[in-house]
Every structure is written in C-alpha cells, then in structure tokens.
Amino acid sequence: MTHLLDTDTCIHLLRGDETVVSQARKQSPGDLAISAITHYELLYGAERCPADWQAHESSKIQRLLQILTILPFSHTTSIHAAKLRAILGKAGTPIGPMDLLIASTALEFQMPVVTGNLREFQKVPGLSCVTWKA
C-alpha cells in the first residue's frame, strides 16, 4: 500500500471525478487504502441518503471497497491520535476529529494522505499530503 485516501478523495471517486479517477487508475492494485474512519464516514453518508438512494449509494461504496484495503484503527493508532491532538491543540492548529484519526492512521502506516483538504492535513507534523484534484 502506498496511498491512504481520505473521505474527500473517496467521495470524488464515487462521483466519478475524472481527474481523481484518472490518478487512482495510475496506481497498482493493492496500493490504495482507507482508514477504518473513512470506511465509517462513507457508510454513514450512505445511511443518511433518502431511502430510495441508499441501495444505490451503498452499492457504489461496496464496488469502491473492492479495490481498497481498509486499515484498522488500532491501539497504536489511538496513541498517535492522542499525541497528535495534544500537539496540534498546544500549537493552536487543531483539525477536525475525523481528519485527526485519518492522519493518525497515515502516520502509523507511514503513508501519504491523498486529500482535497490540504489546509487541514498540512497542519500535521511529519504527515505527507498529496492531492489528486486539479
């Protein structure tokens, strides 16, 4: 695995964003991963859809998940997250709670985060960030 996709990037893939889809297709099979947090956010998003859209959205998510590895939120990830939240809080540069957990997963697995939300993720010391958006 070489890239951890954040929720924003996954949503662009699900919507068929040509630029993001093109970049994803350039990756080798097995190179793309998401955190358990992103998995949760995608499933929650589908659950919030109107009833007549839920099955369609859930199906799209399941197809996407077939090409991704889901990385766990582990004991080690929680340690990274606690330390990172304290560091960012003390520096006066906090980030959203889900982004914090995704960043912690990326740090644990030493992977860059692929995101359209560079403003948040670039606050994280030692985290490599990439965007596939034009």
Backbone as CSV, one residue per row, in Angstrom:
resi,resn,N_x,N_y,N_z,CA_x,CA_y,CA_z,C_x,C_y,C_z
1,MET,0.851,-1.183,0.000,0.000,0.000,0.000,0.891,1.239,0.000
2,THR,0.526,2.186,-0.839,1.345,3.393,-0.925,0.569,4.682,-0.713
3,HIS,-0.753,4.633,-0.723,-1.562,5.842,-0.573,-2.753,5.581,0.346
4,LEU,-2.979,6.494,1.287,-4.165,6.438,2.146,-5.137,7.509,1.658
5,LEU,-6.260,7.089,1.130,-7.259,8.023,0.609,-8.130,8.519,1.752
6,ASP,-8.330,9.829,1.821,-9.243,10.340,2.836,-10.664,10.301,2.290
7,THR,-11.606,10.645,3.113,-13.018,10.554,2.742,-13.340,11.449,1.552
8,ASP,-12.778,12.647,1.540,-12.992,13.595,0.448,-12.598,12.970,-0.896
9,THR,-11.455,12.332,-0.932,-10.984,11.699,-2.165,-11.902,10.553,-2.569
10,CYS,-12.340,9.763,-1.612,-13.260,8.656,-1.913,-14.574,9.173,-2.484
11,ILE,-15.063,10.262,-1.946,-16.307,10.847,-2.462,-16.122,11.290,-3.908
12,HIS,-14.970,11.880,-4.216,-14.694,12.269,-5.605,-14.628,11.040,-6.515
13,LEU,-14.066,9.943,-6.021,-14.058,8.702,-6.804,-15.480,8.198,-7.031
14,LEU,-16.286,8.208,-5.986,-17.670,7.735,-6.091,-18.492,8.585,-7.050
15,ARG,-18.176,9.858,-7.123,-18.907,10.769,-8.019,-18.358,10.741,-9.440
16,GLY,-17.266,9.998,-9.647,-16.700,9.889,-10.987,-15.882,11.086,-11.418
17,ASP,-15.323,11.827,-10.481,-14.465,12.971,-10.809,-13.319,12.474,-11.698
18,GLU,-13.291,12.945,-12.942,-12.350,12.418,-13.933,-10.892,12.544,-13.507
19,THR,-10.522,13.660,-12.914,-9.134,13.875,-12.505,-8.728,12.881,-11.428
20,VAL,-9.581,12.709,-10.433,-9.282,11.809,-9.317,-9.315,10.352,-9.785
21,VAL,-10.299,9.993,-10.586,-10.391,8.626,-11.112,-9.152,8.301,-11.948
22,SER,-8.711,9.241,-12.770,-7.520,9.041,-13.597,-6.287,8.769,-12.742
23,GLN,-6.122,9.527,-11.671,-4.982,9.319,-10.773,-5.068,7.958,-10.077
24,ALA,-6.258,7.575,-9.657,-6.433,6.280,-8.988,-6.092,5.137,-9.937
25,ARG,-6.464,5.280,-11.191,-6.197,4.223,-12.176,-4.703,4.059,-12.458
26,LYS,-3.916,5.077,-12.184,-2.463,5.002,-12.391,-1.767,4.176,-11.312
27,GLN,-2.475,3.885,-10.237,-1.881,3.150,-9.120,-1.962,1.649,-9.377
28,SER,-1.025,0.929,-8.819,-1.026,-0.534,-8.937,-2.088,-1.126,-8.016
29,PRO,-2.631,-2.287,-8.390,-3.584,-2.949,-7.489,-2.942,-3.172,-6.118
30,GLY,-3.688,-2.907,-5.102,-3.182,-3.086,-3.744,-2.483,-1.871,-3.170
31,ASP,-2.299,-0.823,-3.973,-1.610,0.376,-3.485,-2.513,1.323,-2.710
32,LEU,-3.813,1.206,-2.884,-4.740,2.166,-2.294,-5.394,1.613,-1.034
33,ALA,-5.430,2.464,-0.019,-6.026,2.068,1.259,-6.876,3.207,1.798
34,ILE,-7.761,2.860,2.723,-8.503,3.848,3.502,-8.412,3.428,4.965
35,SER,-8.659,4.373,5.829,-8.702,4.050,7.255,-10.095,3.528,7.607
36,ALA,-10.185,2.853,8.729,-11.492,2.420,9.229,-12.397,3.630,9.444
37,ILE,-11.814,4.779,9.727,-12.585,6.011,9.933,-13.251,6.434,8.624
38,THR,-12.503,6.412,7.524,-13.080,6.742,6.221,-14.172,5.739,5.862
39,HIS,-13.937,4.476,6.146,-14.949,3.447,5.900,-16.244,3.812,6.630
40,TYR,-16.118,4.148,7.900,-17.274,4.573,8.701,-17.964,5.785,8.067
41,GLU,-17.182,6.802,7.685,-17.783,8.020,7.128,-18.535,7.731,5.831
42,LEU,-17.989,6.866,4.991,-18.674,6.515,3.745,-19.988,5.788,4.024
43,LEU,-19.947,4.829,4.936,-21.166,4.084,5.276,-22.215,4.991,5.912
44,TYR,-21.775,5.878,6.777,-22.693,6.821,7.416,-23.340,7.723,6.364
45,GLY,-22.536,8.184,5.410,-23.077,9.020,4.339,-24.173,8.308,3.564
46,ALA,-23.965,7.028,3.277,-24.986,6.254,2.559,-26.246,6.099,3.403
47,GLU,-26.072,5.875,4.692,-27.225,5.715,5.592,-28.058,6.989,5.683
48,ARG,-27.424,8.127,5.496,-28.137,9.404,5.582,-28.897,9.737,4.306
49,CYS,-28.653,9.003,3.241,-29.337,9.258,1.969,-30.826,8.949,2.105
50,PRO,-31.637,9.591,1.278,-33.047,9.215,1.236,-33.160,7.719,0.938
51,ALA,-34.209,7.098,1.438,-34.377,5.645,1.329,-34.238,5.141,-0.105
52,ASP,-34.755,5.901,-1.075,-34.698,5.440,-2.461,-33.292,5.537,-3.063
53,TRP,-32.354,6.183,-2.382,-30.964,6.298,-2.852,-30.006,5.399,-2.080
54,GLN,-30.410,4.913,-0.917,-29.492,4.162,-0.054,-28.883,2.947,-0.738
55,ALA,-29.688,2.141,-1.372,-29.174,0.923,-2.009,-28.176,1.271,-3.111
56,HIS,-28.501,2.292,-3.894,-27.615,2.719,-4.983,-26.272,3.196,-4.433
57,GLU,-26.311,4.061,-3.439,-25.072,4.597,-2.854,-24.272,3.502,-2.158
58,SER,-24.953,2.632,-1.434,-24.267,1.523,-0.759,-23.579,0.613,-1.767
59,SER,-24.222,0.380,-2.895,-23.645,-0.455,-3.948,-22.381,0.186,-4.518
60,LYS,-22.419,1.488,-4.748,-21.234,2.193,-5.250,-20.087,2.093,-4.247
61,ILE,-20.397,2.246,-2.981,-19.365,2.151,-1.939,-18.777,0.744,-1.916
62,GLN,-19.614,-0.271,-1.999,-19.123,-1.654,-1.978,-18.205,-1.938,-3.165
63,ARG,-18.529,-1.392,-4.335,-17.654,-1.565,-5.502,-16.306,-0.886,-5.270
64,LEU,-16.329,0.303,-4.686,-15.080,1.012,-4.389,-14.244,0.226,-3.381
65,LEU,-14.892,-0.316,-2.371,-14.172,-1.047,-1.326,-13.468,-2.294,-1.859
66,GLN,-13.920,-2.808,-2.986,-13.281,-3.993,-3.565,-11.848,-3.721,-4.006
67,ILE,-11.515,-2.465,-4.282,-10.157,-2.141,-4.743,-9.315,-1.487,-3.649
68,LEU,-9.866,-1.364,-2.448,-9.163,-0.694,-1.356,-8.888,-1.654,-0.209
69,THR,-7.810,-1.384,0.509,-7.537,-2.079,1.759,-8.017,-1.178,2.884
70,ILE,-8.751,-1.727,3.840,-9.212,-0.943,4.987,-8.238,-1.173,6.133
71,LEU,-7.574,-0.097,6.546,-6.609,-0.179,7.644,-7.332,0.017,8.970
72,PRO,-7.002,-0.774,9.972,-7.712,-0.702,11.251,-7.345,0.530,12.067
73,PHE,-8.249,0.897,12.961,-7.938,1.891,13.987,-7.503,1.078,15.198
74,SER,-6.210,1.018,15.403,-5.636,0.123,16.402,-5.254,0.860,17.686
75,HIS,-4.764,0.084,18.617,-4.222,0.631,19.866,-3.119,1.648,19.546
76,THR,-2.243,1.299,18.623,-1.153,2.201,18.238,-1.696,3.466,17.585
77,THR,-2.722,3.319,16.757,-3.328,4.490,16.119,-3.901,5.428,17.171
78,SER,-4.518,4.876,18.198,-5.101,5.725,19.249,-4.011,6.481,20.005
79,ILE,-2.853,5.876,20.179,-1.732,6.574,20.821,-1.268,7.729,19.939
80,HIS,-1.106,7.462,18.634,-0.745,8.535,17.691,-1.773,9.668,17.755
81,ALA,-3.051,9.313,17.767,-4.126,10.311,17.758,-4.102,11.175,19.012
82,ALA,-3.913,10.564,20.162,-3.884,11.327,21.416,-2.718,12.310,21.424
83,LYS,-1.547,11.833,21.027,-0.365,12.708,20.986,-0.546,13.821,19.965
84,LEU,-1.050,13.464,18.804,-1.242,14.445,17.743,-2.255,15.509,18.141
85,ARG,-3.347,15.109,18.755,-4.358,16.087,19.189,-3.761,17.058,20.199
86,ALA,-2.951,16.550,21.118,-2.310,17.416,22.109,-1.331,18.377,21.437
87,ILE,-0.531,17.879,20.518,0.447,18.724,19.815,-0.255,19.833,19.048
88,LEU,-1.276,19.471,18.279,-1.991,20.464,17.472,-2.753,21.450,18.350
89,GLY,-3.317,20.963,19.442,-4.027,21.845,20.368,-3.096,22.863,21.001
90,LYS,-1.940,22.408,21.456,-0.960,23.314,22.065,-0.444,24.339,21.067
91,ALA,-0.345,23.932,19.800,0.134,24.841,18.759,-0.963,25.783,18.270
92,GLY,-2.194,25.559,18.721,-3.313,26.391,18.270,-3.731,26.094,16.839
93,THR,-3.435,24.877,16.371,-3.778,24.492,14.998,-4.556,23.175,14.961
94,PRO,-5.652,23.085,15.714,-6.396,21.821,15.726,-7.012,21.521,14.357
95,ILE,-7.286,20.246,14.130,-8.005,19.832,12.925,-9.233,19.043,13.363
96,GLY,-10.133,18.815,12.432,-11.364,18.092,12.748,-11.079,16.705,13.298
97,PRO,-11.980,16.191,14.128,-11.726,14.907,14.788,-11.555,13.732,13.824
98,MET,-12.329,13.679,12.769,-12.189,12.567,11.824,-10.881,12.685,11.046
99,ASP,-10.531,13.912,10.640,-9.262,14.118,9.944,-8.086,13.770,10.851
100,LEU,-8.208,14.066,12.130,-7.167,13.716,13.095,-6.967,12.199,13.140
101,LEU,-8.052,11.450,13.146,-7.969,9.994,13.209,-7.431,9.401,11.903
102,ILE,-7.810,9.991,10.782,-7.278,9.554,9.485,-5.782,9.858,9.412
103,ALA,-5.388,11.051,9.835,-3.965,11.422,9.841,-3.166,10.486,10.740
104,SER,-3.725,10.124,11.872,-3.043,9.209,12.797,-2.827,7.840,12.162
105,THR,-3.802,7.387,11.395,-3.655,6.120,10.677,-2.528,6.226,9.655
106,ALA,-2.501,7.333,8.918,-1.441,7.538,7.921,-0.065,7.558,8.577
107,LEU,0.040,8.209,9.721,1.319,8.253,10.429,1.736,6.860,10.895
108,GLU,0.786,6.111,11.423,1.106,4.759,11.889,1.630,3.882,10.753
109,PHE,0.981,3.963,9.600,1.354,3.113,8.472,2.372,3.777,7.542
110,GLN,2.812,4.978,7.900,3.821,5.728,7.145,3.430,5.868,5.674
111,MET,2.213,6.383,5.482,1.676,6.568,4.140,1.247,8.015,3.956
112,PRO,1.368,8.551,2.743,0.822,9.882,2.491,-0.703,9.825,2.425
113,VAL,-1.335,10.917,2.818,-2.789,11.044,2.700,-3.097,11.708,1.365
114,VAL,-3.984,11.106,0.599,-4.463,11.711,-0.638,-5.750,12.433,-0.281
115,THR,-5.731,13.756,-0.422,-6.848,14.575,0.049,-7.053,15.800,-0.832
116,GLY,-8.255,16.278,-0.845,-8.550,17.574,-1.442,-8.582,18.643,-0.368
117,ASN,-8.319,18.237,0.857,-8.391,19.112,2.031,-6.988,19.336,2.599
118,LEU,-6.103,19.847,1.763,-4.719,20.067,2.190,-4.632,21.017,3.375
119,ARG,-5.525,21.995,3.433,-5.490,23.003,4.505,-5.494,22.349,5.886
120,GLU,-6.281,21.317,6.068,-6.340,20.623,7.360,-5.121,19.724,7.559
121,PHE,-4.885,18.851,6.601,-3.875,17.817,6.786,-2.449,18.367,6.822
122,GLN,-2.201,19.496,6.176,-0.853,20.066,6.198,-0.472,20.622,7.565
123,LYS,-1.402,20.714,8.478,-1.102,21.149,9.845,-0.424,20.046,10.654
124,VAL,-0.480,18.821,10.153,0.012,17.664,10.905,1.511,17.485,10.669
125,PRO,2.315,17.639,11.730,3.763,17.480,11.573,4.133,16.061,11.133
126,GLY,5.006,15.989,10.142,5.503,14.696,9.686,4.588,13.942,8.742
127,LEU,3.441,14.526,8.405,2.492,13.852,7.517,2.699,14.328,6.085
128,SER,2.842,13.390,5.191,2.945,13.706,3.773,1.534,13.764,3.190
129,CYS,1.265,14.811,2.408,-0.064,15.008,1.814,0.067,15.144,0.302
130,VAL,-0.893,14.584,-0.401,-0.948,14.638,-1.851,-2.376,14.993,-2.224
131,THR,-2.538,15.751,-3.305,-3.887,15.980,-3.815,-3.965,15.483,-5.245
132,TRP,-5.081,14.892,-5.590,-5.321,14.450,-6.956,-6.290,15.391,-7.657
133,LYS,-6.674,16.460,-6.986,-7.575,17.443,-7.588,-6.769,18.396,-8.459
134,ALA,-7.382,18.833,-9.539,-6.702,19.769,-10.446,-6.608,21.142,-9.822
